[in-house]
Amino acid sequence: MDLTDKGKLRTTREAAEILGLSPPTLETWRTRKSDGPRFVRLGRAIRYRPEDLAIFIERGERSSRSDPGSEAA
């Protein structure tokens, strides 16, 4: 699964697969309002935009374990 199909919203399971996480991790992040990826609520359904997953991945990029990342700037 990749992020090239920008028009398709991803389910929690698909988003978790893309991120290499478990669906319960994404569910926990949503309920705790943590720094997880942005999501869309469509009625009772939760979906993720591919571009929001890509932004989330970019925010997590580090050059080393001591690198604070871009949010520290």
Secondary structure, DSSP 8 states (H G I E B T S, - for coil): --S--TTS-B-HHHHHHHHT--HHHHHHHHHHT-S----EEETTEEEB-HHHHHHHHHHT--SSTT---GGG-
